[in-house]
Amino acid sequence: MRTRICDSPSCGDVLALAATMDRVLISHDFETMPGHFYQLLEQSPSPGLVLIPQIRAIGQAVEDLRIAWTCLEAEEFKNRIVYLPL
């Protein structure tokens, strides 16, 4: 079951929530997420951000995530943006 956090959370809010939960955030927002991510890093560390193009087929995106998860250590996601496909 998914929990709705709020009606329209900002990118910064979503990144901050993921950081407090020690979770890497996965998004297709190449436009605004990187800027918000770097603003967050000025205040606190982050588990990381993974960006996947929205036009990527779901099956390909899942496979890209599987490969990244298999090939990268958790520390390699911290405080950085990982662009998929690798």
C-alpha positions in Angstrom: 0.0 0.0 0.0 1.3 3.4 -0.9 1.2 6.3 1.5 0.4 9.7 0.0 2.7 12.3 1.5 0.9 15.4 0.4 -1.1 16.8 -2.5 1.8 18.3 -4.4 5.2 17.9 -2.8 8.0 19.9 -4.3 11.1 18.3 -5.7 13.1 19.5 -2.7 10.5 18.0 -0.3 10.6 14.6 -2.0 14.5 14.6 -2.0 14.5 15.6 1.7 12.0 12.9 2.6 14.1 10.3 0.7 17.2 11.4 2.5 15.5 11.2 5.9 14.5 7.6 5.0 18.0 6.9 3.7 16.6 6.0 0.3 18.0 6.7 -3.2 15.3 8.6 -5.1 14.5 7.5 -8.7 13.0 10.1 -11.0 12.6 11.0 -14.6 12.7 14.8 -13.9 15.9 15.8 -15.6 14.8 19.5 -15.6 14.4 20.4 -11.9 15.7 17.5 -9.8 19.4 18.0 -10.4 19.2 21.7 -9.2 17.2 20.7 -6.1 19.6 17.8 -5.4 22.6 20.1 -5.4 20.7 22.5 -3.1 20.0 19.7 -0.7 23.7 18.7 -0.7 24.6 22.1 0.5 22.7 21.4 3.7 23.1 17.7 4.2 24.3 14.4 2.7 22.0 12.4 0.4 21.7 8.7 -0.4 21.7 9.7 -4.1 19.5 10.4 -7.1 18.9 8.1 -10.1 17.6 9.7 -13.2 15.9 7.6 -16.0 14.5 9.1 -19.2 10.7 9.1 -19.2 10.7 7.8 -22.7 12.6 4.7 -21.6 10.4 1.6 -21.7 9.5 0.3 -18.2 11.1 -3.1 -18.8 14.3 -1.4 -19.9 14.2 1.0 -17.0 13.8 -1.9 -14.6 16.7 -3.8 -16.2 18.8 -0.6 -16.0 18.1 -0.3 -12.3 18.9 -4.0 -11.7 22.2 -3.6 -13.5 23.1 -0.4 -11.5 22.1 -2.1 -8.2 24.2 -5.1 -9.1 27.3 -3.2 -10.3 27.4 -0.3 -7.9 27.9 -0.3 -4.2 25.5 1.7 -2.0 28.4 4.2 -1.3 28.7 4.9 -5.0 25.2 6.4 -5.0 25.8 8.7 -2.0 25.8 12.4 -2.8 25.7 11.9 -6.6 23.4 11.7 -9.5 23.4 8.4 -11.5 22.1 8.8 -15.0 20.6 5.7 -16.5 21.2 3.9 -18.8 24.8 3.6 -17.5 
